[in-house]
């Protein structure tokens, strides 16, 4: 039913697709210590000029089996987009709906119904909207300023205050990159794991993510720690690839952890 609704949405947006650009890129997630491959992320992004419209992500185990899918809609809010993620390994589901107020929802393994909660925050950032948030605050971040945000955490049915600041620079795939650190605000920020993201200094493209990912282990219990590299720049994609990603059957499989 979900795939049918999304397919109808794609048909309704066909005139828009003709004017918009579609790109594809892949991220390889590895164990931060052993560098063993955990899974792969296949991203298709539809844009109109510089404005992102929607994103489709297909997650695959090392053997190629597709086990998860995420659909992101940036139209209401580029930094707090509506999204839904389904994980066939455990039945875990989470996301955010945009309406009169943003609403996060989660369905845990073994449950048949979702739990949800409304969020109220003027600095709300959700899921892939963090990418847009970094670009919007590029100048102060590069200058070394600390920028605050409230990040939507559907698994906790709330948003949590974080801060972002530049912590260094590196080279990834031959490109000079700034590294920004996302950590909890206040004293807790020094007690819990942080997330580092590296963006090309010229391209402003996400090249590497290091920390707790949005995926959980095969049982759906604990978040996976991963280093995700996006080494190749986005390339043009065909509409047929989008449809294939949208309708690809999902199956349970084992990630490489």
ChimeraX attribute file (.defattr): number of C-alpha atoms within 10 A of each C-alpha:
attribute: neighborCount
match mode: 1-to-1
recipient: residues
	/A:1	6
	/A:2	7
	/A:3	11
	/A:4	11
	/A:5	10
	/A:6	15
	/A:7	15
	/A:8	12
	/A:9	11
	/A:10	17
	/A:11	12
	/A:12	11
	/A:13	11
	/A:14	13
	/A:15	10
	/A:16	15
	/A:17	17
	/A:18	11
	/A:19	11
	/A:20	16
	/A:21	19
	/A:22	24
	/A:23	19
	/A:24	21
	/A:25	18
	/A:26	20
	/A:27	20
	/A:28	19
	/A:29	26
	/A:30	21
	/A:31	18
	/A:32	15
	/A:33	9
	/A:34	8
	/A:35	11
	/A:36	14
	/A:37	19
	/A:38	22
	/A:39	26
	/A:40	24
	/A:41	22
	/A:42	16
	/A:43	20
	/A:44	26
	/A:45	21
	/A:46	24
	/A:47	19
	/A:48	15
	/A:49	10
	/A:50	7
	/A:51	13
	/A:52	18
	/A:53	23
	/A:54	20
	/A:55	21
	/A:56	22
	/A:57	23
	/A:58	22
	/A:59	24
	/A:60	23
	/A:61	20
	/A:62	18
	/A:63	12
	/A:64	11
	/A:65	19
	/A:66	24
	/A:67	23
	/A:68	25
	/A:69	24
	/A:70	19
	/A:71	19
	/A:72	23
	/A:73	23
	/A:74	22
	/A:75	15
	/A:76	12
	/A:77	15
	/A:78	22
	/A:79	22
	/A:80	27
	/A:81	27
	/A:82	26
	/A:83	23
	/A:84	19
	/A:85	21
	/A:86	20
	/A:87	23
	/A:88	20
	/A:89	21
	/A:90	19
	/A:91	18
	/A:92	24
	/A:93	22
	/A:94	22
	/A:95	26
	/A:96	28
	/A:97	18
	/A:98	18
	/A:99	10
	/A:100	7
	/A:101	12
	/A:102	19
	/A:103	20
	/A:104	28
	/A:105	21
	/A:106	23
	/A:107	19
	/A:108	17
	/A:109	16
	/A:110	10
	/A:111	11
	/A:112	8
	/A:113	9
	/A:114	13
	/A:115	15
	/A:116	20
	/A:117	16
	/A:118	17
	/A:119	16
	/A:120	13
	/A:121	14
	/A:122	8
	/A:123	14
	/A:124	22
	/A:125	24
	/A:126	25
	/A:127	20
	/A:128	18
	/A:129	21
	/A:130	18
	/A:131	18
	/A:132	17
	/A:133	19
	/A:134	22
	/A:135	13
	/A:136	12
	/A:137	14
	/A:138	14
	/A:139	11
	/A:140	14
	/A:141	20
	/A:142	18
	/A:143	10
	/A:144	14
	/A:145	14
	/A:146	16
	/A:147	16
	/A:148	16
	/A:149	21
	/A:150	20
	/A:151	23
	/A:152	24
	/A:153	20
	/A:154	22
	/A:155	18
	/A:156	14
	/A:157	20
	/A:158	18
	/A:159	22
	/A:160	16
	/A:161	16
	/A:162	19
	/A:163	17
	/A:164	23
	/A:165	21
	/A:166	21
	/A:167	16
	/A:168	13
	/A:169	15
	/A:170	14
	/A:171	15
	/A:172	17
	/A:173	12
	/A:174	9
	/A:175	15
	/A:176	16
	/A:177	24
	/A:178	23
	/A:179	24
	/A:180	23
	/A:181	19
	/A:182	22
	/A:183	21
	/A:184	22
	/A:185	16
	/A:186	11
	/A:187	8
	/A:188	11
	/A:189	15
	/A:190	11
	/A:191	10
	/A:192	9
	/A:193	14
	/A:194	15
	/A:195	18
	/A:196	20
	/A:197	23
	/A:198	26
	/A:199	25
	/A:200	21
	/A:201	18
	/A:202	10
	/A:203	12
	/A:204	15
	/A:205	16
	/A:206	21
	/A:207	24
	/A:208	21
	/A:209	21
	/A:210	20
	/A:211	19
	/A:212	17
	/A:213	15
	/A:214	12
	/A:215	19
	/A:216	18
	/A:217	16
	/A:218	21
	/A:219	12
	/A:220	19
	/A:221	13
	/A:222	11
	/A:223	14
	/A:224	20
	/A:225	23
	/A:226	26
	/A:227	24
	/A:228	26
	/A:229	21
	/A:230	19
	/A:231	17
	/A:232	12
	/A:233	13
	/A:234	16
	/A:235	10
	/A:236	11
	/A:237	16
	/A:238	12
	/A:239	17
	/A:240	9
	/A:241	13
	/A:242	22
	/A:243	14
	/A:244	10
	/A:245	19
	/A:246	20
	/A:247	13
	/A:248	16
	/A:249	13
	/A:250	18
	/A:251	14
	/A:252	16
	/A:253	18
	/A:254	17
	/A:255	20
	/A:256	16
	/A:257	15
